[in-house]
């Protein structure tokens, strides 16, 4: 059920009018990147292995971030928890080639797993903000992953696209846009079919993606082992910095629980 090349070329969501209003490629690069070939693009990711037998956390970042922003502090924080990490860089971000397009990037997480030789059962998938789109898609494609973490994630991308896009000069309208969102980013359907462990983290004071998104993602999930962690400090962009200890304790507890399953 992956997104085919014909699907991608036909998606209005990959037009500059949509993707260009929601994806903001950042130039910051990582040293010695872990390169992933996606066919029409090469991703400059970052990988840290602390223990070949340990779980690996595969991380998808926000739209105004780059993998380089997570080095070294977050990588070290995950290493201290005994987790290997693989930070996925998006097309056109950092040292990656290709174009940053919402639908075209849906299969990139799968290419990352394949290139890294990661078994889904030994992988925790993490999506922050827009990264939730790609984390949820990877969980749909590989529902046997060890666990899914959604931080400051989006429940209905259509709400976000409409908020940031002026449709008046375009040759498609709101109905066509929402139909494409449902076709590619139906999080209710994707999460309802995911029954593995889930951790949703969101700050109460997120003025960019309201906490109602977290509540919906948590409610929709078919998981029998799921938690919604509501953090009292910080906003969309300071959630980790202002809740550092609690944030990493939650990840550590989640990783320990899925390891023992």
N, C-alpha and C positions, 0 to 999 in steps of 0.2 A: 504493500500500500504506500510505497514511497512516492515522492514527487518526481515525476518524469520531466525530461527536458522540455517536452511539448507543453506540459503544465506550466512550467516556469515561464516560457516565452510568452504565454498567453495571459499571464497574471498581471492585472492592472496594478497590483500591490507592488510590483517591482519597478513601476515607472518612477521617474524622478519626482513626480508630483506627490507620490506617497512615500516611497522609501527615502527620498531626499529630505522629507520633512521630519523623519523619525530616526534616521541613522546618521550619525555625525562622526565619520572616520577621524581617528586621532593618530598623530604621526609617531608617538613614542614607541620605541622598539626595545625588544629584550635582547640581551646578549646570548649568543649560541642558541638560537631558536630550535624548537622541535618542529620540523617541517612536515606538513601533511598535504598530500596531493589530492585535490578534489576534482580533478579532471580539467575544469576550466579556470581553476584558481589554485594557488598554493598558500596555505596558512602558516604563518610564523608563530607557532604556539610555544608554550614553555612547559617543561616537564621536570619534576623533581621526584626521584625515587629514594626513599629512606629505608625501605624494607621490601624486598621482592615478594614477600609473602603477605604483605599488608594490603588493605583496601586502598583503592585509588579514588580520590575525589576529582571529578571532571567538572570544571567551573566555566560557566558562561557569564560574562560581565555585562554591565550596563551600556547604554548607547553612547554616552559621553566619556567613556573610560577606555583604557587599553590594558592589555595584559601587564605591561610594564608597571602600571600603577600598583600592582599587587606584589611586586618584588621590593625588598625581601620580606617585609613584615608579615604579610598574610601567608606566604609560602612557609615561612618559619613557624607561624602559629599552627598551621596544619601539620607540619613536621613534628612539632612538639606533642601533637595528639597521636603520633604514630601513623599518620596518613601520608601516603604518596599523593602527589597532586599533578594535575594536567590542566593548565589554563588555556582555553580555546580562544585564539584570536580570530576576529571576524575578517571577512574579505575587505580589502582596502584599508584596514586598520593596521597600525604598526608596520611590520615588514611584510604583511600579506599582500598578495596580488589580487586581481579581480575587482569586481564592483560590489559594494555593499547593497544588497537587495534582500528584502524581507523573505520572499518565498524561495529564491534561489539558494539561500543559505540553510534551508530546512534540513538537508541531508548531510551537512558538514559534520555534525556531531558523530554520525555513524562512520564517516570517513576517519575521524579522529580515533574512535575506538578500534577500528580495523588496523590503522597504521601503527598504533601503540600496542596492538596485540592484547587488548584488555578484554577479559571475559566479563560480560554484563553482570554476572553474579558476584563479581569482586569489585564492582564499580558503584560509587555513590555519585549521582548526578545533581549538580547544583546550578540553579539559575537565578541571577539577580536582575531585577527590573526587566528590561527587554530580553535579558538572557533567559527569563522564564519561558519565553516562546520556544526556545531551542532545547531547553531542558525537558519541558513537557513533551515536545515532539520526540526526543530521544527515548523517553519513558514509554511513549506510545509504540515506537518501533521495537523496543527491547523491554517489555514489561517485566522481564525477569531480573532487572537491575536490582542491586542490593538495597538501594534506597534513593529517594528523591527529596531534595531540599529546595524550597522556593522562598527566596528572600526579596521582599518588596516587589513581588511579582504582579503580573497583570492577569485578570480574569477574562475580560472581554477586550481584545485588542481593537475591535471596531470602535469602541468608545474613544480610545486614544487617537486613532487615525482621523476620525471625524473632527476631533477637537483641534488637531494641528493642520488640517488640510482645507484649503479653499477649493471647493469643487466647481465653482461658477465658470472658470474658463476651460474646464475639461470636457471631454466628449463622453464621459460617463457620470452617473449620478450616485446618490446615496444608496439606492437599492442595489446597484451593481457592485458597489464597494462592499456593502455588508454581505452580499452573496459570496464574494471572494474570501472575505474574512471567515465566514462559516465553512467554506470549502477547505481552507488551509489552517485556520487557527480556532477551531471549535474546541476550546479548552474544557467545556463541560463534557463533551463526548469523550475527549481524550482522557481526562482524569477519571471519569466514571469507569473506564475500562482498566484503570491502573489499581491493582489491589495490594501492591507492596507498601513498605513503610514510607511514611511521608512526614516531613517537618516543614511547617510554614512559619516564617518569621517576618514580622512587619512592625513598624513603629506606629503607635497611636497617632502620631503627629505628622504623618507623611502627607504633605500638601501637593505632591506630584501624582502619586498613585494612592488613592485613599484606601484605608484599611478594609473597606468593604470588598475590595478585590481579593484580599487574603481570606476573608470570611467565605467568599464564594468558592475559591479554589479548594479550601479545606472541606467545605460542605460537599462539593461535587465529587471529590475523590472516593473511589471505591475501596480505599484502604481500610483495613480493620485496625491497623496500628498507625494512628495519625495524631499529630499535635499541632495546635496553633499557638505560637508563642508571641504574645503581644508585648512589645517593649515600650517602656514609658518615656525613654529619653531619645533625643535626636529626631531627625527628619529623614527624608528620602536619601540624602547624600551623606548624612552623618550617623546613620544607624549603627554601623559597625564601630566607628571610632568612639562613640559615646556609650556604647554598651559592650565594649571589647570583651571583658571577662565573661559576662553572661552569654554573649554571642558564641564565643568559642567553647564554653561549657556545654551549650546546647548541641553544637556540632559534635563535640566529643562524646556526649551521652548517646546521641543518635547513632554515631558510628559504632560505639561499643555494643549497642543493642542489636544492630543489624549484623554485626560480626558474630554474635552469639546465636543467631537464628539457625 
